[in-house]
Amino acid sequence: MNKGIHHQSELQRASQQLVSDYMSFLIDQETLVERVVERRLAECLPMIEERISNHIINQFKTVIK
């Protein structure tokens, strides 16, 4: 009976370690994705700002006519 309790305790520790390792993996992945998105946004931001500016200018030109 004591052997069964010991085995169950080992399984619980292994399960907790697996969950802990997986959470660390997910946090690392989240950080990686965040960096990639920030870099890509920084690359695209000038183009986005230019398109918005051009759109606003074109809207004003349409209204003024």
Residue, then its C-alpha position, 0 to 999 in steps of 0.5 A: m500500500n505504501k508503494g502505491i502512495h509513493h508511486q502516486s506521489e511521484l506521478q503528481r510531482a512529475s505532472q507538476q513538473l510537466v505543467s511547470d515546464y509547459m508554462s515556461f515554454l508558453i511564456d517563452q513563445e509568447t515573448l517571442v511572438e510579441r517581439v516578432v509582432e513588434r518588429r513587424l509593426a515597426e516595419c509597417l508603421p511608416m507605410i500605414e501612416e502614409r496610407i492613412s495620410n493619403h486617405i485623409i488628403n483624398q477625402f478632403k479633396t473629394v469634399i472640397k470639389 
